[in-house]
Amino acid sequence: MTAFRFNTSISGTAGIARLLVVAGLLVTQAGCATYYSHYAMFPAENSKGEPRTVRLSWDTAEYPGWWFVSDRATPLTVETQCSERVWKLYDASHAEAEGCGQGIRACGQPGQDRLVESRRPAGADDQCMSVRSSDSEARIADIPGRLELVVACEPVSPVRGEGKEAVNVDYIRASTVPYTVYSRKAPRGAFNARPPKFERSVCDAE
């Protein structure tokens, strides 16, 4: 009789343990993020006034509203056709975020950028690019399908190096009016998740 009770107790304990494991897996699966890619392509001019295509892109990990982890995002990347200069905008959730303000921003690089309005050199304390928002704690993960990109800087020189070593480092032209950008969103890995490549023929022609 004692042996029977002992075996029953073991069986019951094992069953409860299995149920707890299954329940834990279900909760973990329900709390897993859904991953998305975001991008936008739009026409603009570079600092020299040349027509170019500009590309914005970022990725997000989105969690259910009840989950204890907030949505996350990679930095927002800004690229300009024919240029090797790549801008990355950060928010407070990124360790790489610099101290040139709040919200979603990219700071100037000493020796590379200049503030257009004041014509003075831009440094790590100056915002060169930002996403306009009424929320000072705006995050890339919360960007809807529309954003306003503010550009306040221009390159000190649109070309780095000389001769065969010359590299185009120009970028989207500064403007007192923000660029209104509409982005696309697709599940990461989907056929339409990758932004189109830049057309290189216009660059080679120059």
N, C-alpha and C positions, 0 to 999 in steps of 0.2 A: 504493500500500500504506500509506504514511504517512497519507494523507487518510482512508482507511478506518478505521485505528486511531484517528485523532483524532475522527472522527464517532462511533465506537463508544464512546469514552471520554465524550464529551459526553452521549450517550444514556443511558449507565449512570449518570452523575452526576445527570442530571435525574430518572431513575427513582428513585434512592435519595432524592433530595430530596423527591420526591412522597410516597414511603413515610413519610419522617420527618414530613412535614406531616400526613398522614392519621393516623399513630400519635399525634402530638401532639393532634390534634382528639379522637381517641377517649379519650385520657387526660383531656383537659379536660372532655369531656362526662361521663365516668364520675365525675369529681370535682365536678361541679356539685351545688349544694345542692337538697334537696327542701324546699319551703316549707309550713309548717303554721300554722293559726290555732288558738288555744286560748281557751276561755272557760268561765265557770261563772256560774250564777245561783242565788242562794239567799236565803231569807227571814231577816231579822234585824231589830233595832230600831236607830233612830238614837239620838243622845245624849239626846233628849227622851223616849225610850221609845215612839216611834211606830213601828208596823210598816212595814217598807220591804223592797224587793228590792235586793240588792247584786249588782253585776256585776264579775267579774274577767275580764281579757282580756290576751293577749300573743301575739306571733308568733315563730316560730322558723325558722331555716335549719339544716337537718340534713344533715351530710356523711357519706359512707361512713367506716367505722371506720379504714380504712387511709389516708384522705386527710390531708394535712398541716394542714388548717384545722379548728379545733374548732367544734362547733355554736355558733350564735349566737342571741341573742334580743333582742327589744325590751324596754323596761321593762314591768313588770307593772302594769297600770292597775286601780285600785279605784274604782268609782263607786257612789254611793248614790242610790236613787230620790228624785226631787224636789229634789235638791241640785245646785248648780253646782260644788261642790268635787270636784276630781279628784285622787286620790293616784297617784303613780307610785313604784313600788319598783324599786330598782336593785341591781346586784351589782358586784363588782370589775371586770367586763369593760366597764362603762359609764363613760365620761368624766364623766358628770354625777353619779356616786355621791358622796355627802357622807360626812363623817367621823364619823358617829354609831354606828359599829360595823362588824361584818363580816357576811358573808352577804348575804341579800336583805333590803333594808330601805328605809324612808322616814323621813326626819328631820323633826323639828318645824319649824314656821315661826314665828319670833318674832312675838308679838302676835296670832297666830291660834290657837295650840294650847296645851293645858295637860295636864300629866301627871296622870292620874286618881288614882294611888296617893298621890303626895306633894302634889297640888294646887298644885304650883308651875308657873310658865310653862315651856313647852317651847321649846327652841331648836334650832339646827343640830347640837348635840352630843347631842341626845336622840332615841332611836328611838321613833317613834310607831306605826309599823307594821312588821312583819317576818314572814318565813316561817320557822317553827320548823324547825331542822335540826340534826343532830349534827355536820354538817360546817361549820366556820366559813368555808369558801370556797365554799359552795353557790352555784350559778348558776341563773338562771331557765331557761336552755336545758336544764337537767337535771331540771326538775320533772316527776315522773311524773303519773299521773292523779289523784293525791290530794295535798293540801297542808294544812298547818295555819297559818292566818292569825292572828297575834297583834296585837291592837290595844290600845295603852297610853295613848292620848290622847283628848281630847275637844275640841271647839271652845271657845274663850274665849266666843264668842257664836255661836249657830246661825244667826243672821241678820246680814248685813252691809248697812248702809244703813237708811234709814227711808222709810216711805210707799210711793209708787210705785217708788222706787228700791231698795227692799229686795230682797235676794237671799239665798236659802237656801243656806247653806254648811255645813249639818250633815252628819254622816257616821256610818258604822257605829259602834255603841256599843262602848266599851271593855269588855273582859272578862278576868277572871283565867284563864279557860279558853279556849284557842285555838278558833277556828272551824274545824271540819273541812270542807274543801271538795273536791268531786269535779269535775274539769274534763273538758270534751269536746275532742277534737282532730279536725281535719278538714283536708284539703289546702286551701291558700289558694286562694280563688276558687271553691270548691265551693259548692253551694246551701246546705249546712248549716254553712258556715264562719263566718257572721256570727252574733253573739249576738242574741237577741231584744231588741227595743226595750223601754224602760220603759213601763209603763202610766201615762199622764199624768192620767187622770181623777181619781185620788185626790189628786194635787197641786192640780189646779184646784179641787177641792171644798173644800180648806183655805184 
